[in-house]
Amino acid sequence: MTDRSGERTTMDRRCFLAGVGSAAVLLGLAGTGAATHIARADVPSQSPNTPIYRALVPEIFAPLPDPPDHVPAIVVGSGFGAAVTALRLAQAGIEVALLERGSRWPNDPWRPVFAVDTIPDGRGFWHRTTFTGANRIPVAVDSFGGVLDVGNYPGIDVWRAACVGGGSVVFTGVMIEPEQRFFDHVFRGVVDYREMHDVYYPRVREMLRPSTIPDDIYRSPAFAHSRAWDAQARAAGYAPQPIDGTWRWDVIRDELAGRSLPSATVGCSDLGNSNGAKFDLNQNYLRWAEDTGRARIYPGHRVDAIAAEPGRHAVTVTTLAPTGEVLRTRTLTCDMLFLAAGSVGTSELLVRARDTGVLPNLNEHIGEGWGSNGDVALARPLTTLEMGTQGTPSASRILDEAGAPVSLESWFVPGTTPFDTGVVGSLGMVLDDTRGRFVYADDGRVDLLWPPDGAAGYLARAREVNDTMSCHCELVPRPDLDANASITAHPLGGAVIGRATDEYGRVRGYRNLYVMDGAAVPGSTGTVNPSLTIAALAERNIERIIGSGG
């Protein structure tokens, strides 16, 4: 790839003071102190906005279909690993039921289907009454079955999807293949990088068609912050590399031309894009799986427990309305059970099953090896007089190996304003070996134990690189908190491949039980966003599982 050179954007080395004031807002420095996290209730209260949501998005209130009592294959979840698994099983002639706790949200170019990131409401979050994001400022919301589940654990908050399409609906579309040396450091020979590089990464790219931001969009007002980010990177001696993303650039052009309600051009991504600007899994793998006639998706179906019966598996399922009302609880059975509920969801099911004695043959590696992918949210002053709106697709990244390897991606400023505010945002990902573990608690919960100050090492390293890219202007003091590693949107591990499972995701101790998602990844994908690796690993594993008859 080539450097984005020849930028006409100039650096204002005076670093106007407004930049630091806005950086303080982004990272919670404006006297807010530490936010108080309020855990979601087990029985959500009725949202006063439910009639509004029913009018805006009637589709999610439609009667929910019931899966059959028995199906040859059940896939728990509907994100990257689940979608890949369902499509390949269906193509192999196997009947599949995908169970997803969240709703199936539509797209519409003129309808506000999803909550707006900058003014969130209950459609954005999974049964919460408050949300604290990267800016550390708590925001009150109404309790509803929204698209993003935020889990609060000691020392770290974990973001994960709660909707059909999983993380593909709430991520920033980034699809990057890791460097071989970083991949090998993480997977330690269990998975062959050359095989992934030659076969499975290309297979996913062929399906999802990621591409770099076109020049006309990159040079639009919505991406002034991206051009400023690149200018800062070059001034610091880096060569910013374009990023592949699963964005529908024609839809973003429609936004810029007024042919659609603005979404991806005004700071919306983490809570979904109403107009379908992201090429999410509902538009490819999941749709194509359903097109076979052998796969069906069941939204509003939360899997609470798994068990083994002679010759088959049992799944306890609660059917939920978007309001949180429990509609029904039942037990389904299947011949093959594929867990793809995300790192947290899959790990919870397995840890609970082992430690309650339901699946006693699960080994000691269940629940271990969990990592945050070294995620750090970063901010620094915007050093340009050119201002625009907050285009959300990430345009560029840099890689620094002067210490622990760290990548920084150009980022919009989540949850603040649709407009540039004098801040440049980055997402940092550090190759770091800090790991946590899931444990079963006496009250039936499964908790994540994260080491005290577990993020300290990679936080310092990401901040070091961010400082290098900053203007270091004497007129503007460096904020004490210009980085935040207290959240991760990339939870990985808990049922690590080659330890809790064999080399292809077969869970040790039980036949026809599989892990197909980020829980199998050993805590990191090597300084890149995990989505491409999760999908490629699922393609690799399901090919072997089908080819070997299980």
Buried (B, 14 or more C-beta within 10 A) or exposed (E): EEBBEEBEBEBBEEBBBBBBBBBBBBBBBEEBEEBEBBEBEEEBEEBEBBEBBEEBBEEBBEEBEBBEEBBBBBBBBBBBBBBBBBBBBBBBEBBBBBBBBBBBBBBBBEEBBBBBBBEBBBBBBBBBBBBBBBBBBBBEBBBBBBBBBBBBBEBBBBBBBBBBBBBBBBBBBBBBBBBEEBBBBBBEEBBBBEEBBEBBBBBBBEBBBBBBBBEEBBBBBBBBBBBBBBBBBBEBEBBBBBBBBBBBBEBBBBBBEEEBBBBBBBBBBBBBBBBBBBBBBBBBBBEBBBEBEBBBBBBBBBBBBBBBEEEBBBBBBBBBBBBBEEEEEEEBBBBBBBBBBBBBBBBBBBBBBBBEEBBEEBEEBBBBBBBBBBBBBBBBBBBBEBBBBBBBBBBBBBBBEEEBBBBBBBBBBBBBBBBBBBBBBBBBBBBBBBBBBBEBEEEEEBBBBBBEEBBEBBBBBBBBBBBBBBBEBEEBEBBEEBBBBBBBBBBBBBBBBBBBBBBBBBBBBBEBBBBBBBBBBBBBBBBBBBBBBBBBBBBBBBBBBBEEEE
